[in-house]
Amino acid sequence: MDNHCHAIGMEILTLDLMAHRCPLALLMVKRACCDLLSTQKLEIKVSADGTQMDIIRYLTNNGFILDIQAENTYQLVIIVKKGP
């Protein structure tokens, strides 16, 4: 993981993309999810814009399980884990 990911405990990682937009934000999500172990979860924070939909589309199309924690006009917070 890169410097935008922080281990919390040993199970949940955080990827804060509030300052980033696509295509960089999507690329960072792809890289973080590629490294995700089946025992880990990734919390992704994204500002409210078109980037959200690109990230959600990528994750659902690639078999990740999503749990939307917060969705409002300012940000989207998703917990992601690898699918079965």
NORNOR-V136178 format. One line per field, one symbol per residue. ss: DSSP state (h for helix, s for strand, l for the rest). phi: phi as a letter, one per 20 degrees, with the letter a starting at -180 (. if undefined). burial: I if it has 24 or more other ideal C-beta (glycine too) atoms within 12 Angstrom, else O. Layout:
BEGIN
ss = ???
phi = ???
burial = ???
END
This chain:
BEGIN
ss = llllsssslllssssssllllllhhhhhhhhhhhllllllsssssssllhhhhhhhhhhhhllsssssssslllssssssssll
phi = .efedcfdmbdddccedgedcfeffffffgffffefefedcceddcffafggfffffgfffdmeedcfebbbfdbcccddbfff
burial = OOOIIOOOOOOIIIIIIOOIOOOOIIOIIIOIIOOIOOOIIIIIIIIOOOIIOIIIOIIOOOOIOIOOOOOOOOOIIIIIIOOO
END
